[in-house]
Amino acid sequence: MLRETADHYRKVMKWVPVKPVFLPPPPPSGERGKIRNTSHAALRLLPAESARAGAMAQFWARLAEQTPEVEQFRSEVLGGRLLDTMEAATAFLSSPALAFFTLSELRSVGVPLVGHTAEVLERTHSFRAGRNIWWVSMRLTPPGIVLERTREEPMRNDKLLIAYPPEEPEEWVRHQPVRRGSVLHELLQVAEPLAPPYGWEDWHAPVFVVSGLVPPRSPLQVSTPTTWHARSGYQPYITLKVEPWLSIETVRAAYQQAQKQVYGGKVPQLVGVRNARLIGFVARYMGASGELPSSDQRRAIYEEWKRTQTDDEMQFPNLQEFNRALEQTHRRFLSLHSSPSSFVNGISEMLNADAAKEGQPGDGDNPS
């Protein structure tokens, strides 16, 4: 049985699922490639696009619910009764009891799968002879008992995690470790194969299996992750995942909004060919932290520029204009980086490659 999408997903997503979704960035992992949070928003699709996206979401959900594994889990584990709300689905997926105990263990002591509370009193994790050994003591209500169990599993590199909804729209999706053979492990085995073919996020599939809530399937997803490296500083990106039937107008509007987010609400101006070549030319003379050369050095650099640039359009009328263009363009390129050293690491090659394209529009003599 399918349920309406928007009403049930609205509490964890500020956007209606048939609108473009701005995905939150993944959490940081290690010292390299740290991610900085960015703001997110949703854009309206054209009416025909919105109608098609909503219809496709219902269509894929209908196919998914006819999967034999989904039907079997709903019948044998849920007793044919789906959970009514997103809150109930979240409580089910985040239950430590369902993540550790098997279905038969819980039923044998009268613990209902829906509506119970579970308090972990104590747990341990040890290793023996190449095996993981978990022990847990948990208070379960109802029926108001303390259940203790030990689990042994061969040591594996993979870690079983089940995803469940974030508390707020722009927060990261939450995950809970599950033990093999537990109720949530059974659910994970059913849900994991559903996400890729239907274009769902990893937490959509478990929620769908237990509740029938139709997962959002946005035809346009935009993210603005910002990676950070110790030497290169922050580097922003705009990533679009677009279904090919969307109109150019919708995609352009999404990109422009993401671009404004990256630039703090401003529309970036294209740096002209001459100034791009200039900053690439001077990059080799910059300091270790990306600072510009001294005034005395710039005079010599200016003379070298005049000698090596054979195109008259690349010349500056005097040293003063050379310095003005250099400083303003330098500030523009560094505006999105917390560490100026990002300018020195590879910027020269990038800019010279871009500037080599003839006939590109730009600001010419006006670097501002």
C-alpha positions as CSV (number, residue, x, y, z in Angstrom):
1,M,0.0,0.0,0.0
2,L,1.4,3.4,-1.0
3,R,1.0,6.5,1.0
4,E,1.1,10.2,-0.1
5,T,4.6,11.5,-0.2
6,A,4.6,15.2,0.7
7,D,2.6,15.1,3.9
8,H,4.8,12.5,5.5
9,Y,8.2,13.7,4.3
10,R,7.7,17.4,5.0
11,K,8.8,17.2,8.6
12,V,12.3,16.0,7.6
13,M,12.5,17.8,4.2
14,K,11.6,21.5,3.8
15,W,11.0,20.9,0.1
16,V,8.2,18.9,-1.5
17,P,9.8,15.7,-2.9
18,V,8.9,16.5,-6.5
19,K,10.9,19.7,-6.3
20,P,14.7,19.9,-6.9
21,V,16.5,18.8,-3.8
22,F,19.7,20.5,-2.5
23,L,21.4,17.6,-0.8
24,P,23.4,18.2,2.4
25,P,27.1,17.4,2.1
26,P,28.4,14.1,3.6
27,P,30.1,14.3,7.0
28,P,33.9,14.9,7.3
29,S,36.1,11.9,7.0
30,G,39.8,12.2,8.0
31,E,42.1,15.1,7.6
32,R,42.0,15.1,3.8
33,G,38.9,16.2,2.0
34,K,37.0,17.7,4.9
35,I,33.6,19.1,4.1
36,R,32.2,22.4,5.1
37,N,28.4,22.7,5.5
38,T,26.6,25.0,3.0
39,S,23.1,26.4,2.9
40,H,20.5,24.6,0.8
41,A,17.2,25.5,-0.8
42,A,14.7,24.2,-3.2
43,L,13.6,25.5,-6.6
44,R,10.2,25.0,-8.2
45,L,9.9,22.9,-11.2
46,L,7.7,23.8,-14.1
47,P,4.1,22.4,-13.6
48,A,4.6,19.7,-16.2
49,E,8.0,18.7,-14.7
50,S,6.5,18.6,-11.2
51,A,3.6,16.4,-12.4
52,R,6.0,14.0,-14.1
53,A,8.3,13.8,-11.1
54,G,5.4,13.0,-8.8
55,A,4.0,10.4,-11.1
56,M,7.4,8.7,-11.5
57,A,7.8,8.6,-7.7
58,Q,4.5,6.8,-7.4
59,F,5.4,4.5,-10.3
60,W,8.7,3.4,-8.8
61,A,7.2,2.9,-5.4
62,R,4.5,0.7,-6.9
63,L,7.1,-1.5,-8.5
64,A,9.1,-1.7,-5.3
65,E,6.2,-2.8,-3.1
66,Q,5.6,-5.8,-5.4
67,T,9.1,-7.1,-4.7
68,P,8.7,-10.5,-3.1
69,E,11.2,-9.7,-0.4
70,V,9.2,-6.5,0.6
71,E,5.9,-8.4,0.6
72,Q,7.5,-11.2,2.8
73,F,9.0,-8.8,5.3
74,R,5.8,-6.8,5.7
75,S,3.8,-10.0,6.1
76,E,6.1,-12.0,8.4
77,V,7.7,-9.3,10.5
78,L,5.1,-6.5,10.5
79,G,2.1,-8.8,10.4
80,G,0.8,-7.0,7.3
81,R,0.4,-3.7,9.2
82,L,2.4,-0.8,8.0
83,L,3.6,2.0,10.3
84,D,1.4,5.1,10.1
85,T,3.9,8.0,10.3
86,M,7.5,9.0,9.7
87,E,8.0,9.3,13.4
88,A,6.9,5.7,13.9
89,A,9.2,4.5,11.1
90,T,12.1,6.5,12.7
91,A,11.5,4.9,16.1
92,F,11.5,1.5,14.5
93,L,14.7,2.0,12.6
94,S,16.5,3.6,15.6
95,S,15.5,0.9,18.1
96,P,18.6,-0.7,19.8
97,A,16.5,-3.8,20.5
98,L,15.6,-4.3,16.9
99,A,19.3,-3.8,15.9
100,F,20.6,-6.5,18.3
101,F,17.9,-9.1,19.0
102,T,16.4,-11.6,16.5
103,L,12.7,-11.6,15.7
104,S,12.2,-15.0,17.6
105,E,14.0,-13.7,20.7
106,L,11.8,-10.6,21.0
107,R,8.6,-12.5,20.3
108,S,9.5,-15.2,22.8
109,V,9.6,-12.7,25.7
110,G,6.6,-10.7,24.5
111,V,8.3,-7.5,23.2
112,P,6.2,-5.8,20.5
113,L,8.2,-4.6,17.5
114,V,6.3,-1.4,17.4
115,G,5.7,0.8,20.4
116,H,8.4,-0.6,22.8
117,T,11.1,1.3,24.5
118,A,14.7,-0.1,24.8
119,E,17.3,1.1,27.3
120,V,20.8,-0.2,27.0
121,L,22.1,-0.9,30.5
122,E,25.5,-2.3,29.6
123,R,27.3,-3.6,26.6
124,T,30.8,-5.0,25.8
125,H,32.7,-5.8,22.7
126,S,35.7,-8.2,22.6
127,F,37.7,-10.4,20.2
128,R,38.5,-14.1,20.4
129,A,40.0,-16.4,17.8
130,G,39.2,-14.1,14.9
131,R,35.6,-13.5,16.0
132,N,33.8,-10.4,17.3
133,I,31.9,-11.0,20.5
134,W,29.2,-8.6,21.6
135,W,27.3,-8.8,24.9
136,V,24.4,-6.5,25.8
137,S,22.0,-6.0,28.7
138,M,18.9,-4.1,27.7
139,R,15.7,-3.1,29.6
140,L,12.6,-3.6,27.3
141,T,9.2,-2.1,28.0
142,P,6.7,-3.6,27.5
143,P,6.9,-6.2,29.1
144,G,9.3,-4.5,31.6
145,I,12.1,-7.1,31.5
146,V,15.9,-7.0,31.2
147,L,17.2,-9.1,28.3
148,E,20.8,-10.2,28.1
149,R,22.3,-11.8,25.0
150,T,25.7,-12.6,23.5
151,R,26.5,-12.4,19.7
152,E,29.5,-13.9,18.0
153,E,30.4,-13.2,14.4
154,P,33.5,-13.7,12.2
155,M,35.6,-10.6,11.9
156,R,34.7,-8.7,8.7
157,N,35.8,-5.5,7.1
158,D,32.3,-4.5,6.3
159,K,30.2,-2.8,9.0
160,L,26.4,-3.2,8.8
161,L,24.7,0.2,9.2
162,I,21.0,1.0,8.6
163,A,20.1,4.6,7.8
164,Y,17.2,6.5,9.2
165,P,15.9,10.1,8.7
166,P,17.8,13.2,9.8
167,E,16.2,15.2,12.6
168,E,16.3,18.4,10.5
169,P,16.3,18.8,6.7
170,E,19.9,20.0,6.4
171,E,21.4,17.6,8.9
172,W,23.2,14.4,8.0
173,V,21.3,11.2,7.7
174,R,21.7,9.1,10.9
175,H,22.9,5.5,11.0
176,Q,22.7,2.7,13.5
177,P,25.0,-0.4,13.6
178,V,23.1,-3.7,13.3
179,R,24.0,-7.2,14.3
180,R,23.6,-10.0,11.8
181,G,20.4,-11.9,12.3
182,S,18.6,-9.1,14.1
183,V,15.3,-7.6,13.0
184,L,16.9,-4.6,11.4
185,H,19.5,-6.8,9.7
186,E,16.6,-8.6,8.0
187,L,15.2,-5.2,7.0
188,L,18.6,-4.1,5.7
189,Q,18.8,-7.1,3.4
190,V,15.4,-6.2,1.9
191,A,16.0,-2.4,1.7
192,E,19.5,-2.2,0.4
193,P,18.8,-3.6,-3.1
194,L,15.9,-1.2,-3.5
195,A,17.7,2.1,-3.4
196,P,19.9,1.9,-6.6
197,P,17.3,0.9,-9.2
198,Y,14.8,3.4,-8.0
199,G,17.1,6.3,-7.4
200,W,16.4,6.5,-3.6
201,E,18.7,7.7,-0.9
202,D,19.9,5.0,1.5
203,W,17.4,6.0,4.2
204,H,14.4,6.1,1.9
205,A,14.3,2.3,1.3
206,P,14.0,1.2,5.0
207,V,11.3,3.8,5.6
208,F,9.4,2.7,2.6
209,V,9.5,-1.0,3.5
210,V,8.1,-0.5,7.0
211,S,5.7,2.4,6.3
212,G,4.7,2.5,2.6
213,L,5.6,6.2,2.4
214,V,6.5,7.0,-1.1
215,P,10.1,8.1,-1.3
216,P,10.9,11.4,-3.0
217,R,12.5,11.0,-6.4
218,S,13.8,14.4,-7.4
219,P,14.8,14.9,-11.0
220,L,17.2,17.6,-10.0
221,Q,19.7,17.4,-7.1
222,V,22.2,20.1,-6.4
223,S,24.9,20.1,-3.8
224,T,27.6,22.7,-3.0
225,P,30.3,20.7,-1.1
226,T,33.4,22.5,-0.1
227,T,36.5,20.4,0.4
228,W,39.4,21.5,2.6
229,H,43.1,20.5,2.4
230,A,45.8,21.8,4.7
231,R,47.8,23.3,1.8
232,S,45.2,24.3,-0.7
233,G,42.5,25.6,1.7
234,Y,38.8,25.5,0.8
235,Q,37.7,24.6,-2.7
236,P,34.0,24.9,-3.5
237,Y,32.2,22.9,-6.1
238,I,28.7,22.8,-7.6
239,T,27.4,19.3,-8.4
240,L,24.2,18.8,-10.4
241,K,22.5,15.4,-10.9
242,V,19.9,16.0,-13.6
243,E,17.4,13.7,-15.3
244,P,17.7,14.4,-19.1
245,W,14.1,15.3,-19.6
246,L,14.3,18.5,-17.5
247,S,14.1,21.8,-19.3
248,I,17.2,23.9,-19.8
249,E,15.5,26.8,-18.0
250,T,15.0,24.7,-14.8
251,V,18.6,23.5,-14.8
252,R,20.0,27.0,-15.4
253,A,17.9,28.4,-12.6
254,A,19.2,25.7,-10.2
255,Y,22.8,26.3,-11.1
256,Q,22.5,30.1,-10.8
257,Q,21.0,29.7,-7.3
258,A,23.7,27.4,-6.2
259,Q,26.3,29.8,-7.6
260,K,24.9,32.6,-5.5
261,Q,25.1,30.4,-2.5
262,V,28.8,29.7,-3.1
263,Y,29.5,33.4,-3.7
264,G,27.5,34.7,-0.7
265,G,24.5,36.0,-2.8
266,K,26.6,37.7,-5.4
267,V,26.7,36.8,-9.1
268,P,30.4,36.2,-10.0
269,Q,31.9,38.1,-12.9
270,L,34.1,36.3,-15.5
271,V,37.7,37.3,-15.3
272,G,39.0,38.5,-18.7
273,V,41.5,36.7,-20.8
274,R,44.3,39.2,-20.1
275,N,43.9,39.3,-16.4
276,A,43.6,35.5,-16.2
277,R,46.9,35.2,-18.1
278,L,48.4,37.8,-15.8
279,I,47.6,36.1,-12.6
280,G,48.8,32.8,-14.0
281,F,52.0,34.5,-15.1
282,V,52.7,36.1,-11.7
283,A,51.8,32.9,-9.7
284,R,55.3,31.5,-10.1
285,Y,56.7,34.6,-8.3
286,M,54.3,34.4,-5.3
287,G,55.3,33.5,-1.8
288,A,54.7,30.3,0.0
289,S,51.4,31.6,1.4
290,G,50.2,33.0,-1.9
291,E,51.2,36.6,-1.2
292,L,52.0,38.9,-4.2
293,P,55.6,39.8,-5.0
294,S,57.0,43.0,-3.5
295,S,56.8,46.4,-5.4
296,D,60.5,46.1,-6.5
297,Q,59.9,42.6,-7.8
298,R,56.7,43.7,-9.6
299,R,58.6,46.2,-11.7
300,A,60.9,43.5,-13.0
301,I,57.9,41.2,-13.6
302,Y,56.1,44.0,-15.5
303,E,59.1,44.4,-17.8
304,E,59.2,40.6,-18.4
305,W,55.5,40.7,-19.1
306,K,56.0,43.3,-21.7
307,R,58.7,41.4,-23.4
308,T,57.0,38.0,-23.5
309,Q,53.4,39.1,-24.4
310,T,53.5,39.7,-28.2
311,D,49.8,40.4,-28.5
312,D,49.1,44.1,-28.1
313,E,45.8,43.4,-26.3
314,M,47.7,41.7,-23.5
315,Q,49.7,44.9,-22.7
316,F,49.1,47.4,-19.9
317,P,49.7,51.2,-20.5
318,N,51.9,51.5,-17.4
319,L,53.1,49.9,-14.2
320,Q,50.3,51.4,-12.2
321,E,47.6,49.7,-14.3
322,F,49.6,46.5,-14.2
323,N,49.6,46.6,-10.4
324,R,45.9,47.5,-10.2
325,A,44.8,44.6,-12.4
326,L,47.1,42.2,-10.6
327,E,45.8,43.1,-7.1
328,Q,42.1,43.1,-8.0
329,T,42.3,39.9,-9.8
330,H,44.3,38.3,-7.0
331,R,41.6,39.3,-4.5
332,R,38.9,37.9,-6.7
333,F,40.5,34.5,-7.1
334,L,41.2,34.2,-3.4
335,S,37.7,35.2,-2.3
336,L,36.5,31.6,-1.9
337,H,39.6,30.2,-0.2
338,S,40.5,30.4,3.4
339,S,44.1,29.6,2.6
340,P,46.0,31.8,0.1
341,S,48.4,28.9,-0.6
342,S,45.6,27.4,-2.8
343,F,46.6,30.0,-5.3
344,V,50.1,28.8,-5.7
345,N,49.2,25.1,-5.9
346,G,48.2,24.5,-9.5
347,I,46.5,27.8,-10.2
348,S,48.9,28.8,-12.9
349,E,48.3,25.8,-15.0
350,M,44.5,26.1,-14.6
351,L,44.3,29.7,-15.6
352,N,46.7,29.5,-18.5
353,A,44.7,26.6,-19.9
354,D,41.5,28.6,-19.6
355,A,43.0,31.8,-21.0
356,A,44.4,29.9,-24.0
357,K,40.9,29.7,-25.4
358,E,40.6,32.5,-27.9
359,G,37.6,34.7,-28.2
360,Q,36.4,34.2,-24.6
361,P,34.3,37.1,-23.2
362,G,35.8,38.9,-20.2
363,D,36.4,42.1,-18.4
364,G,39.4,43.2,-20.6
365,D,41.0,46.2,-19.0
366,N,38.5,46.2,-16.1
367,P,39.5,43.6,-13.5
368,S,36.9,44.6,-11.0
